[in-house]
């Protein structure tokens, strides 16, 4: 049964959208809402004003960016708590005002709606991503998260055990 399942069977048509000039703070608000509401979306798609796909911004991208900003000046070990709080606050202000275009992924994993789920999994592994964008004829249909593929594969394994 798993070999018959395609990307269109598990695509999420509802996904957060960003613009390249949105601030990181705005992007994090939208991604946090997805985490909080349980939708499980790990990324937002970055679109231009005409609705064309420009890139994606994942939770992982935002965390990597924050780590780079926090650790840019060296190790935080040995800093007293009030010093760390001040450094962290300043790093958050700087990072929050950064724009999505500065840290979005322009080399996303893109699949067609008729791709078998196992090929979607392969694309995750090859690119080291936890999401894929489903595109047909240049139009974004939606996203697939690695948790969606996991649910399908683990369901097959559990059924057969």
N, C-alpha and C positions, 0 to 999 in steps of 0.2 A: 504493500500500500504506500509506503514511504517514497518509492520511486515514482509514483504517479503524482505526488504532491508537488505543486509548483509555487513560485513566489506569490502569484496572485491569490493563492489559498490562505496565505498568512499575512499579507500586506496590511499595514496600518495606514488607513487613508486620512486619519486625523493626526497631525504632527505639528509641533511648534514651528513657527516661521520667524526668521530674523532678517534684518537688512544689514548690509556691510557696514553702515555707519551707526548701527546701534551700539550702545556702550556694553561693556562686559557686564556691568551691573544689571542692565536690562535683560541681557541674555541669561544671566544666572537666575533672575526672577522667573523667567519663563521655564527654564529647565527645572528649577526648584518646584514650581507648580506641578510639573509632570511627575516628579518624584513624590510629592505630597499627596497628589490625587490618586496615586496607585496606577497610573496609566502605563508606567514602565518605559516611557520613552527616554532614551539615553542621549538623544541628540536633537538638535533643531536644524532645520534646513535654512540656508541663507539664500534669499531670492532677491532679484532686482525688481525695479518698479513694474516691469512687464511680466513678472512671474517666472523669469528664467532662473534656473538653478545656477548659483555661483559657488556654492560650497556647503559645508556642514560644520557645526560646532557641537562637539560632544562634551559630556561631563568630564571625561578624561582630559580633553583639550584644556578645559578651564582649570582643572587641578594641576596639570603640568605647568600652565602659565603662572599660576599662583606660586608653585614651588620655585620656579625660576625667579620670580620677583622677590620671594622671601629669602632665597639662598644666594642671590646674586652677589651680595657683599661678603659672602663667606659663611662660616658656620655660626649657628645660633647657640651652640653649646656654651655654657658658662655665663650667659647673659642673665641678669636678674629678671625676675618676673615683670616688674614695672618697665624695665628696658625692653623686654620682649613685647609686651603689650603695645608700647609706643611704636616699635618697629613694625609690628603686625598691622596696627591701625593705619600707619602711613602707607604700607605696601598695599593694603586693601583700597585705600583712596586712589592711589596711582593706578592699580589694576582695574578698579571699577570704572575709571574714566577712559581706559583703553577701548579701542573700537574692535568690533567683531572681525573686520577685515584683517586685523593684525595677527589673529590667532586661529582663524577658521581653517579647516582642512579643504584644500582645493583638489585633492587627489582622492576623492571618496570612492568607496566601493559602490559601483553602479551595476545593477542587474536588470534584465528584462523580466516582464511579468510571467513569461513562460519558462523561465529557468527552473530546473528541478531543485528542490530544497537542498539536496546534497551538494549541488554546485554553488548554491548560495553559501553554504557552510565553508566550502573550499575557498571562496572569495574572502570570507572573514579571516580565515587562517592565513592565506597568502599575503593579505595587506595588514594583518594585525589590527583589524577594526572590530568593533562590537555592534556595528550597524551597517545596513546597506540601503541605498536609495533605489527604488524601483522606478524605472523610466521606460516609457514607450513612445516612440516617434517624437522624441525630444520633450515630452511632457511628463512631469513628475506625477506618479500615481500615489506614492506613499513611501513608507519606510518599513524595514524589517529589522528587529533587534535580535541579537544573539539569543536572548531568552525565548523568543518565538521559535527559533530553530531548535533550541534545547528542548522546549516543551514537546515539539513534534517527535524528535528522535527519542527522548526519554519515554514518551508515551508508548512508542513501538516496543522499546526494550522491556518496559514494565508489563505490557500485554503478553509478551512472549515468555515471561519468566514464571 
